[in-house]
Amino acid sequence: MKIIICGGGITGLSTYLYLRKHLPGTNRVTLYESHRPRIDNVEGPLTSPYPHQAILNLDRLSASTALVGGRLGISPNGMRVLRDLSGDLHDRVIAQGFPAEKFVFKGANGWTLGVQSTSDKAVRAQNDHAEVCIASSRHGLWQTILRYAQETYGGGVVRYRKVVTVERMQSGGIEVRSIDENGNEEADEADLVIGADGVKSVVRKALFGDEPRCQPSYTLRINRELPHWANKGLVLIGDAAHAMDPTTGQGASQALEDSQTLALLLGELFKDSRDVGPVAATVEIAIEQLHQIRAPRIHAIVQRGKKLAGRKVNIGVIAEYFMYFFLWLLNRSPTLGNHALTQFPRCYTNFVKGKIVLGDVNQELYTWSAADEVKKAQAPGVAKICARST
């Protein structure tokens, strides 16, 4: 099987590593990225590898999945995915960033209203290693994963070519056209093309064309909810499928979970080449199951983020100080705070009710397991998903 990954950012690199870990060596994985690091050891700023382009403007820079974004947080669930991928890589990511062990809630007047741990210790089994949120620059995380990939699989992990079109062929395969540093065009073929190419995804355009409801919001750099993520050998993951509002705090972590889940699905279906049916049909099962497994989780996280973002509104002074009081009370005595909330009008309480169920949210976020979900989807007796006919 030939796999092409479009986009060499955090999502694309982690997907490459997971596929190399879980798929038999007879399968070939190629990773394309439009922008090359300035020097070979990936230190320093990045620049365009296309000297024939006279001007390197924001739109061209935004085409690179390695360049978009500033700082991010890798939540405990994301760090657990990295630990599963490689203990060494996990430790490198911690070393290049720093542990953000607590969130401090403050009012606009500077008052400290409460402190919340970022650890998942409270919701994990007693013998599990606890993870905390790791703060990092996006570039630092990408750089760390790239260096690890190069050290593990050699310097040629990434092909620095800009993917310009993705099209299905009459023969049944998929053609990926790209241009090199000098503008020379080349065609490659694959059984599976993975769109890890961010908000301005070429693969998403191949899936949905110019359908308005499937176009992203470039101003907010988020995606509208898509009807599906995959069809006939094309699949979207990470920001290409579900770019999130920063309020969720889960963008990088959910992209890592996508990579892990897709690799586990493919690895399970292709683990014994003697039992594999037609490649196209088997690939279709895997990418349809990816959406089946991941979409409900992504939807819940996105909806929670929308609710939080919707509460960031201007309110009156009295309402503001009521909220400060309740947040302070909830951090010190959740039971007493919960009782107090019931004594006041809903307009004063809705903003802070989320704090009461924070434990439930953490349970949902931090105990989810891609391996368990894949086992459920591929358990004996569970009906396989039929390939799309359109």
N, C-alpha and C positions, 0 to 999 in steps of 0.2 A: 504494500500500500504506500502511496506517495501522498504526503501531507505538506501543505504550504501554510505557513502562518504569516499573515499580513500585519505588520506592526511589531517593532522591536522594543517597545516600552516595557513597563513592569509586567503587564498582563501577558504580552507575547513571549517575553523571556521566561517567565515562570511556567507558561504552558509548554514551551520547548523543553524545559528541564523535566517537567512532569511526564511528558510523552516519552522522553528518552529513558526515564526511570521505569515506566510501566509497559511500554510496547516492546515486542520482540525486535531484535536487531535487524531483522530483514526489512523492516519498515523504514522509509526514508522521510526525514523531517527537514524542511527548508524554511528558514526564517528571513523575511525581507523587512528592511527598515530604510526609510527614505533619507535619513541624515546620519552621517558618519561623525564619530568623535574627531576632534581636531588632530589628536595624536593617538598612537596605537595603544597606549596604556590607559586610555579613557580619562585622563586627568585634564582639568582645565575646561574652558567653555567649548560649546559645540558650534559648528558652522555647517553651512550647506555643502554637500559634495558635488554640487552642480555648478561649475564655474561658468558654463554657458548662460546661466541666468544672471543677468547683470545686477539685479537688485534682489536682496534677500529681505522680503517684507514680512509683516506679521502673519499674513495668510499662509505663506510658504513655511514659515517656522511652525505654525499651528498644525501643519500636515504631519509633523513628526510626533510620534507618541512618546518619544524620549524627552521632549522639551516642555510639554504642557504642564502648568501647575507650579506652585511654590512649595509650601510645606503641607505635610499630612500626618495623620496618626494611624498607626497600624494597631488595630484593636486586638485584644487577647485571642479572638477567634482567628484573625489573620496570622498572628504569630504562631498559633498552633498548626496552621497549614504549613508555614515555613519550617517548623520543627519536623513535621512529617516528611517534608521534601528532603531536608538535609539538616542535621544538627549543626554542622559546621556553618552552613549558610545562615541559619537562625541566629547563631552567636555573632556572626559578622554584622548582621543587620542591627542587632542591639548595640554593638561596638561603634558603628558609624553614626548612630542616633543617640537618644538618651531616654531612659525610662521616665514616663510621665505617670507617676504612681498615684497621683490624686488630682481630682478636679476641684477647684475652689470656686464656689458660687459667690459672686459679689453683686451688690446693687449699683445703680448708676451713681450713687453718692459715695461709693467706695467701701461701704460696710461689708464685712465678710458674713455671709448668710449661712454658709455650711461648707463642709468638705466631704467629697465622695471618692472612695477608693476606685481605681480602674482595674483592680485585680479580679480575676475570675475564680479565685480560691473558694469563695462562698458557694459557688454553684457547681464545682467540680468534685469528683471523687477524692477521698482523703489522700490517696496515694498518687494523685496526678500532680505533675509539676505546675505550679501556678504561673500564669502569664499576666503581664500588665501591658498597658498601651505604650507603644514606642513612638516617640515623636521623631520625625525625620524630614529632611528635604526630599522632594520627589526625585530630584537628580541624584541625591546620595543613595537612596534605595535602589534606583535603576542601576547606578554605577556598581553598586555592591553585587547585585544579581548578575550583571554582565561579566564582571571580573570572575565570579565563581564559575559561570558557564564556560568562559574561555579557558580557565585553568582545568576544568573537568573534561571538556570535549574539544579543546583546541581553539586556536585563534579565528578559525573560519566559521564560527557559530552563526554569525549574522552576515547576510549578503546585503550590501548597501546599494540597493536599487529601489527606486520609487515605483510602487505599483500604481498603474494608471487605469487599467481596466481588468475586470474579472467577468468572464463569460462562459456559459455552458456550451459544450461542443455537441454536435449531432452524434458523435461516437459515444457520448455518455460521460466523458470526463469533463474537467473544468480547465479552461485556459486562463492563465494569469500573465498579463503583459506588463513589463516594467522597463524603465529606462535607467541607464547607468550614469556615471559622473559626467560623461561627455554627451549625453542625450541619445545614446545608441539604444535602440529598442530590442527587447528580447522576449520570447514567449516561452512559458513553462507550463507543464500540465500536472494535474493532481487529481486524486480521488476525493480528497477532502481539503477544502480551503477554510481556514479559521480566521475570522475577522477580529483581530485584536488591535484594530487601527483607530480606536478612539471615536470621538463625537463626529468627526468628518470622515466617516468610514466609507471606503470604496466598496467593501464587501456588502455593507448594508444597502448601498445604492444598487448593487447587482441583485439583491434579494427583493427590494421593494420599488426600484425605479424612482420616479418622482412623486410617488403617492404622498399627498400632503400630510396625512396623519402619522406618517412614519419619518418625517423630517425632524431633526433635532432643533432645539432652541439654542442658537449660537450665542445669544446674549448671555444666557445663564449657564451655557455649556452642560445642559442636561438633555436627556432624551425623553420624548413622550413614550408611554408604555406601548410596546410593540405587540401585534397579535401573535407573533411567534418569533423565534430567533433562528430558525433553521429550515432549509428545504433543499433537497436534491444536491447534497454534498457541500452546501454552504452553511456556515454556522457563525453566529456572533457571540462574543463573550466580552466581559468587562464593560468599559464605557461605550463601546460600539453597540451593545445591547441595552444597557441600562445606566447611563451616566446619572449620578445621584446629586441631589442637593447636598452641599457640605454639612448641612445641619445633621444629617444622618451619622456622620463620623465613620461611615462604613465603605466608602468608595474603593479604597485599595484592598481592604479585607475581603469584600465580596468578589472583586476581580480574582483574587487568589483562590477563593473557594470555587469559582467557575473553572479555573485551570485544573485544580485538583479533581473536581467532579468529572470533567470531560475526559481526562486521562484515565481515571479509574474505570469509567464506562468502556472506553475503547480497549483498555488493557484486559478487562474481563471478557469482552466479546471476541478479542483476537488472541487470547492467551494460548490457544491450541489451534494452530493453522489447519490441522486436519479436520476440525469440526466447523470451520468457518465457511459459510455459504458465499454467494456472490458478494464481492467487496462493497459494491454500491448499496445493496440492501442492508448489509450489516452496519455500514456507516450511518445509514438513515435511522436505524433503530437507536444507535448511540446518541445522535444529535437531537432526535425527538425526545429521548429520555432525559437529556440534559435540560431541556425546557420544562419538561414535566416535573423534574426534581427541583430546579432552581427558581422557576418563575414565582411560585407562591411565596417563597422566602423573600425574594427581591421585592415583590409587591407589598408585603407587610412592612418591610423596612422603609420603602419609599413613602408609603402612606403615613407612617409614624413621623418621618421627616417633614412631610407637608404640614402635618398638624403643629409640629414645633415651630416651623417657619411662619405659619399663619398666626401664631400667638405673639410674634415680634411686632407689636403694633404700639402706637402711641396711646397711652392711657392717662387718666387724671391722677393728680397727686395722691388723693385719698386711696384710690385703687392700688396705686404703686406701693404705698406703705403697708396696705393690707397684705399684698403679696410678699413683701419683705418679711413681715411678721410670720406668715404661715411657713415660708421657706425656712426661716430660722427655727420655728417650732418643730417642723417636720424633721429637720436634721438632728434635733436633740431628743425628741420623743415622738416617733411615728404614730403611736397609738393615740396620744393626746392631740397631735396635729390632725389626725384623721377625724376625731370627734369634733374638733373646732371647725373643721371645714364644713361640717353639716349644719353649722349654726349660722352660716352667712349665705347671702344670695349667690346664685351660680355664677354671675358675672365676675365675682371676686375669687371664685374657687377653681374654675376650670383651668386657669393658667398653671396652677401648681399641683393639680391632682396627679399628674404624671409621676411626681416624686414618690407617691405612695406605692405605685406598681413597678418601681425601678427594679426591684428584685426579680419580678416576673419577666421583665424585659431582658435583663441580664441572663436569666435562665434560658430564654429563647435564643438569644444571640450567641451565647458562649458554649452551649452544650450541643449545638447542631453538629452532626457528623456526616460528611460526604460519603464515607465508607458505608455507614449504616443505611443511608438513603439509596445507594447503588445496590446494596444487597436486597433491599426491599423491591426495587424496580426490576431486578433480574432474578428474583427468587423463582424456583420451580413452581409451576402452576399459575404464575402471574402472566396474563396475556401480554404478548409483545405488541408494541405500537406498530401500526401499519404505516408504511411509507406514504408520504403525501402524494397525491395523484396530480397535484397542480404545482 
